């Protein structure tokens, strides 16, 4: 009976470790795409007529402050680093890594959208 209980626990730990690896991989991909996302968003925003008008004449410039965009970038980076680097034993709760990756993605999408609307 004890062998069955210990085998079930080992299978649960193996499944948890596999899920942990998948979540870490997603966080690594998000971190790898953070700077390219920012660069592509800036280039796309600068290709608009509104951006040209803002740069040439100072009209129709965005009212979104730069620190807000930079804060989104830093939040995405911080959540990604936490998700990749924090050992499983030190997580505050079992699904903390999954939440960190979700928050990383949300911050990254927010940064991209803010960059796209602000020339």
Secondary structure, 3 states (H helix, E strand, C coil): CHHHHHHHHHHHHHHHHHHHHHHHHHHHHHHHCHHHHHHHHHHHHHCCHHHHHHHHHCCCCCCCCHHHHHHHHHHHHHHHHHHHHCCHHHCCCCCHHHHHHHHHHHHHHHHHHHHHHCC
